[in-house]
Amino acid sequence: MCAGFASRARLATRADFSRVYREGHRYPGQILVLYVRSTEGGRRVGVTAGRRLGGAVVRNRAKRRLREAFRRIEPRLRGHGDLVLVARTAAAAVRFEDIMLEMEALCAAGRLLCADGT
């Protein structure tokens, strides 16, 4: 069983998520939507999947895939802030590599990736 994000690295409350949606920048994609809000503290992340995506099993699988993609990209990210990853309906059916590619593209659009790519 894989470990989740540390509690200090997670967005936990509805107010946290709402603040990111309201004050952050939105980067939409075909598979996911990335919301980014700059803060002075460390990086915190939250993952959501709406009921339109499917039943609980489908939603949880989509969220697990988004979390794993984020874990792989996180060492290459710079800066601080709150991020919310929202799974779209395509997130349940696409290959994991496609999720990775889109997440990298959205992070690059949000200027979160390091310039040298490492």
Phi, psi and omega in degrees: 000133182275151180280148177276185176288148176299151185300326179285348181258009182245147166276126190249324187256160177300324179296321177300312180297315181299320179297318179294316178299318185284316188258347185271176177262145184251131178235098184275147175224182179284329186258325182211165174240132180251126173250134182230129176233121180288138176218168178276334181285192179288179180278131174235147183226146175225147182234131179229156174212122182282167182294338177299335181294326180148197180288179184300321181297316181293315180297316180295322178296316179298318179293321177299318180294319178294318178298317180294319177299318179295319178302322181286331181271333188308319180299339181267001181272150176241167176079178181240169175141177179258136179234141173235129176253121181248120180284132172265173184300330180292339184297336182281338189245342185279165177290153180299323179299324178293322176297315179301313181299316181292321179296319176299316180297317180291322176295322177294319178297325178274006180057040179263337181283144176296149184299324182275356178078006179254000000 
